[in-house]
Amino acid sequence: MSRPKERPERNSVRPKNRNVRGAQNSLAPHTRWARANQAEWQRAETERRLRLRHLTRQIHPLGARPLYEMILELDRGADLHETLERYGAIAKYASFVKDLGGDRLDHQLHVVDGCER
């Protein structure tokens, strides 16, 4: 006579599934969706940061004046990414801008009691 199989107690801990594929497939659909979205978001975030670094390297050689003008545009509400792309596109003319003195800011103004000096 065969012996009946022992059933685990209700409160016992089940062994973890060591098979990674099997473990992922056993996840609820919303969990798989959340992980896929998180991976996609991380990829997009990495690409965005890499693009910002690239644009920063392009814009920096333009000098202080173009950087100041760009910050003014952003302060007035311009879209960050559009503005960076536009200034990044003129980066190839950095030597031309510098030759014409467009890379330097004007002299400093000192304001004393609301009056320029």
Backbone as a ProteinNet text record, in pm:
[ID]
protein_1_A
[PRIMARY]
MSRPKERPERNSVRPKNRNVRGAQNSLAPHTRWARANQAEWQRAETERRLRLRHLTRQIHPLGARPLYEMILELDRGADLHETLERYGAIAKYASFVKDLGGDRLDHQLHVVDGCER
[TERTIARY]
82.9	0	88.3	53.3	136.4	99.8	196.2	180.9	134.1	37	-8.6	101	105.5	206.1	177.7	285.5	270	247.5	153.8	126.3	194	249.2	311.3	205	247.5	153.8	117.7	2.8	-44.2	52.6	112	198.2	343.6	373.2	511.9	553	680	734.4	766.3	721.1	749.8	892.2	958.9	1093.8	1087.1	1187.7	1190.8	1222.5	1163.7	1187.3	1323.3	1414.8	1550.4	1556.3	1457.9	1453.3	1403.6	1492.3	1457.3	1345.8	1355.8	1249.7	1115.3	1118.8	996.1	940.2	1030.3	986.8	923.6	981.7	924.5	790.2	780.5	654.3	544.1	584.2	482.5	433.5	495.2	451.1	315.8	246	117.4	143.4	50.4	70.6	102.8	38.2	66	207.9	264.3	401.7	499.5	474.3	559.4	551.3	432.6	413.5	489.6	482.9	551.5	702.8	755	899.3	940.6	861.4	892.8	889.7	791.1	783.2	898.9	938.3	1050.5	1178.5	1199.3	1317.9	1315.9	1200.1	1186.7	1212	1158.6	1179.1	1326.9	1394.9	1537.1	1619.3	1583.5	1652.6	1634.2	1511.2	1482.5	1554.6	1558	1626.6	1776.6	1835.8	1978.1	2006	1921.3	1938.7	1925	1829.5	1808.5	1930.6	1984.8	2103.7	2224.3	2241.4	2352.1	2338.2	2215	2192.2	2221.8	2180.6	2208.3	2359.3	2431.6	2577.2	2639	2593.1	2643.9	2617.7	2496.4	2462.3	2542.9	2566.6	2646.8	2788.2	2844.9	2980.3	2983.1	2875.1	2869.4	2851.8	2767	2732.3	2843.1	2912.5	3013.4	3117.8	3173.4	3275.3	3222.9	3092.4	3038.5	3076.1	3093.8	3134.8	3024.2	3060.2	2970.3	2847.1	2863.8	2750.9	2640.2	2673.1	2566.2	2500	2579.5	2522.7	2425.6	2465.1	2378	2248	2258.8	2139.6	2048.5	2108	2028.9	1955.6	2024.6	1960.8	1848.2	1866.6	1758.4	1635.1	1656.7	1544.1	1472	1549.1	1489	1413.9	1468.4	1402.6	1269.8	1260.5	1136.5	1034.9	1071.8	976.2	997.3	1109.8	1136.5	1152	1119.9	1133	1281	1316.6	1456	1519.5	1456.7	1518.3	1526.1	1423	1427.7	1538.9	1552.1	1655	1794.2	1814.8	1944.6	1979.1	1882.8	1906.4	1943.5	1876	1903.5	2044.4	2081.3	2215.4	2321.5	2288.4	2380.6	2406.8	2306.2	2320.9	2414.3	2424	2513.8	2654.5	2676	2807.1	2917.1	2883.5	2986.1	3041.1	2973.2	3018.5	3087	3133.4	3193.7	3313.6	3398.2	3515.7	3473.9	3371.1	3319.2	3264.8	3188.3	3132.4	3245.5	3348.8	3462.2	3539.8	3562.6	3636.1	3566.8	3436.4	3361.7	3338.4	3390	3375.8	3241.6	3165.9	3033.7	3034.8	3152.4	3161.2	3175.8	3198.2	3222.2	3099.2	3081.3	2975.1	3023	2928.3	2962.3	3020.2	3070.7	3125.2	3014.9	3056.5	2960.1	2901.1	2774	2707.2	2693.7	2716.9	2699.8	2578.6	2485.3	2364.7	2378.2	2368.5	2378	2252.7	2177.3	2053.1	1959.9	1953.1	1861.7	1911.6	2034	2089.2	2207.2	2218.2	2331.6	2453.1	2569.3	2696.2	2795.4
-116.4	0	123.9	217.2	337.4	437	502.2	601	734	801.2	928.4	1033.9	1123.5	1229.8	1328.5	1374.3	1471.8	1609.7	1679.7	1815.6	1913.8	2020.8	2119.3	2187.8	2229.9	2301.5	2434	2487.3	2611.5	2727.5	2736.3	2849	2825.8	2716.4	2688.8	2777	2801.8	2886.6	2799.1	2842.6	2767.7	2797.6	2700.4	2727.4	2824.7	2911.3	3009.7	2939.5	2989.3	2934.4	2982.2	2892.4	2927.8	2954.7	2909.7	2931.1	3072.7	3160	3301.3	3318.8	3249.6	3262.3	3216.8	3106.5	3055.4	3151.2	3215.5	3309.9	3432	3481.1	3597.8	3565.2	3447.6	3409.7	3385.3	3354.8	3329.5	3459.7	3573	3700.9	3738.4	3816.6	3866.2	3954.8	3960.7	4041.4	4187	4246.5	4387.3	4406.7	4305.7	4315.3	4308.1	4218.1	4210.7	4341.6	4398.9	4526.2	4637	4638.9	4742.5	4731.4	4609.6	4591.6	4633.2	4600.4	4638.6	4790.8	4856	5001.5	5066	5008.2	5063.2	5053.3	4941.8	4925.1	5025	5043.4	5139.2	5280.7	5313.6	5446.7	5469.9	5369.6	5382.9	5402.7	5331.2	5346.8	5488.9	5538.4	5673.9	5778	5757.5	5850.5	5853.3	5737.7	5730.2	5803	5782.1	5850.4	6001.3	6045.3	6187.9	6250.1	6182.5	6234.6	6239.8	6136.5	6136.9	6251.7	6278.1	6388.3	6522.6	6539.5	6663.7	6684.6	6579	6590.6	6632.4	6571	6604.5	6751.8	6797.8	6937.2	7032.9	6995.3	7078.2	7094.3	6984.7	6991.6	7078.2	7078.6	7160.1	7307.6	7339.2	7478	7548.5	7478.8	7540	7623.4	7574.3	7652.9	7783.3	7801.3	7925.3	8047	8026.8	8136.3	8185.6	8289	8341.1	8411.3	8488.9	8566.2	8476.7	8379.8	8291	8212.6	8173.3	8103.2	8194.5	8319.8	8418.1	8437.2	8449.9	8467	8345.4	8227.6	8105.3	8102.2	8140.1	8141.8	8244.1	8358.5	8457.6	8399	8327.4	8264.3	8165.6	8086.2	7988	8057.1	8168.1	8243.9	8301.8	8330.9	8385.8	8276	8150.6	8041.9	7954.4	7967.8	7883	7737.5	7648	7505.4	7468.3	7399	7365.1	7287.4	7178.6	7090.4	7155.9	7229.5	7299.3	7402.8	7476.1	7579.8	7517.8	7411	7344.3	7291.1	7233.1	7181.5	7295	7408.1	7521.9	7576.1	7594.6	7643.4	7538.9	7413.1	7306.6	7306.8	7344.1	7347	7459.2	7568.8	7677.9	7660.3	7553.9	7530	7517.3	7473.7	7460.2	7596.1	7703.3	7838.6	7906.2	7828.7	7883.7	7972.6	7931.3	8013.1	8144.1	8140.8	8262.1	8358.1	8305.2	8385.6	8448	8369.8	8418.8	8525.9	8503.8	8601.3	8737.4	8737.3	8863.4	8919.8	8852.2	8899.7	8866.4	8780	8744.1	8647.1	8604.3	8509.6	8579.6	8711.2	8784.9	8864.9	8875.2	8960.4	9105.1	9199.7	9341.5	9367.4	9489.7	9526.4	9515.2	9501.8	9487.4	9622.2	9620.5	9739	9724.5	9831.6	9829.4	9913.4	9856.3	9927	9966.5	10097.9	10151	10233.4	10195.6	10266.3	10283	10179.9	10182.2	10260.6	10312.7	10388.9	10311.9	10317.5	10254.8	10343.5	10284.6	10359.9	10291.4
0	0	0	-88	-97	11.4	51	157.4	98.1	157.5	101.1	111.5	11.5	9.6	121.2	180.9	287.8	226.8	279.5	233.1	327.5	272.6	360.9	444.9	560.8	646.8	581.1	619.7	559.8	582.4	696.7	729.3	690.4	626	590	471.4	463.1	357.3	237.7	121.4	-0.3	-45	-102.3	-152.5	-270.3	-281.1	-389.5	-519.9	-625.4	-757.1	-806	-830.3	-873	-1022.7	-1096	-1239.8	-1266.6	-1313.6	-1330.4	-1432.6	-1544.1	-1645.3	-1590.3	-1523.5	-1465.2	-1361.8	-1286.1	-1183.5	-1248.4	-1357.4	-1424.1	-1488.1	-1545.5	-1608.4	-1507.3	-1383.1	-1282.5	-1218	-1253.3	-1198.4	-1255.8	-1180.3	-1229.5	-1350.8	-1446	-1567.1	-1537.1	-1436.9	-1407.7	-1355.6	-1289.9	-1240.5	-1357.1	-1452.8	-1572.8	-1649.3	-1660.8	-1730.8	-1659.8	-1526.6	-1449.2	-1467.4	-1468.2	-1487.5	-1627.8	-1726.5	-1864.1	-1877.6	-1817.5	-1823.5	-1750.1	-1637.5	-1562.2	-1644.6	-1711.5	-1795.1	-1910.2	-1971	-2080.8	-2031.3	-1914	-1856.8	-1826.7	-1771.2	-1740.4	-1866.8	-1974	-2101.8	-2154.5	-2149.9	-2197.8	-2112.5	-1983.1	-1892	-1921.9	-1947.6	-1980	-2111.2	-2211.8	-2340	-2323.3	-2241.6	-2219.6	-2152.4	-2052.1	-1983.7	-2076	-2158.6	-2253.1	-2352.7	-2397.8	-2491.5	-2424.6	-2299.4	-2226.9	-2210.4	-2181.6	-2169.3	-2302.9	-2409.6	-2543.2	-2575.3	-2550.3	-2578.1	-2490.3	-2365.9	-2275.5	-2329.8	-2377	-2434.9	-2560.5	-2637	-2758	-2725.6	-2629.3	-2598.9	-2521.2	-2436.4	-2349.8	-2426.1	-2538	-2608.6	-2670.8	-2678.2	-2734.7	-2649.8	-2521.1	-2434.4	-2343.3	-2266.3	-2162.9	-2221.4	-2327.2	-2380.9	-2436.6	-2523	-2570.3	-2456.3	-2357	-2241.9	-2167.4	-2150.2	-2084.6	-2164.3	-2294.5	-2378.9	-2369.8	-2364.8	-2352.7	-2219.1	-2112.9	-1980.7	-1976.9	-2042	-2050.6	-2118.9	-2228.8	-2299.4	-2208.1	-2137	-2046.8	-1933.7	-1886	-1780.1	-1827.4	-1955.6	-2013.3	-2044.7	-2019.2	-2036.3	-2157.5	-2226	-2342.5	-2298.6	-2389.5	-2362.5	-2351.7	-2246.2	-2218.9	-2333.7	-2373.9	-2473.6	-2610.8	-2650.7	-2779.5	-2780.9	-2670.4	-2661.3	-2664.7	-2589.6	-2589.8	-2728.5	-2796	-2932	-3027.2	-3014.8	-3102.7	-3079.3	-2952.7	-2921.9	-2955.1	-2940	-2978.7	-3128.1	-3206	-3351.7	-3397.7	-3321.5	-3362.3	-3305.1	-3232.4	-3171	-3275.9	-3395.1	-3499.2	-3542.7	-3504.1	-3536.4	-3417.9	-3320.7	-3198.8	-3230.6	-3325	-3357.7	-3423.5	-3506	-3569.6	-3463.8	-3368.5	-3259.3	-3178.4	-3149.6	-3071.3	-3147.9	-3276.5	-3358	-3360.3	-3353.8	-3355.1	-3215.4	-3113.3	-2976.2	-2914.1	-2978.7	-2929.2	-2813.3	-2774.4	-2662.9	-2528.4	-2529.5	-2405.4	-2364.1	-2234.3	-2180.2	-2178.6	-2181.7	-2169.8	-2032.7	-2014.1	-1883.4	-1777.6	-1654.9	-1545.8	-1508.5	-1476.6	-1424.9	-1275	-1204.7	-1059.4	-1026	-954.6	-916.7	-770	-746.5	-610.6	-585.1	-486.9	-452.5	-572.8	-656.6	-769.6	-889.6	-887.8	-999.1	-1060.8	-1192.9	-1258	-1246.6	-1234.7	-1235	-1322.2
[MASK]
+++++++++++++++++++++++++++++++++++++++++++++++++++++++++++++++++++++++++++++++++++++++++++++++++++++++++++++++++++++

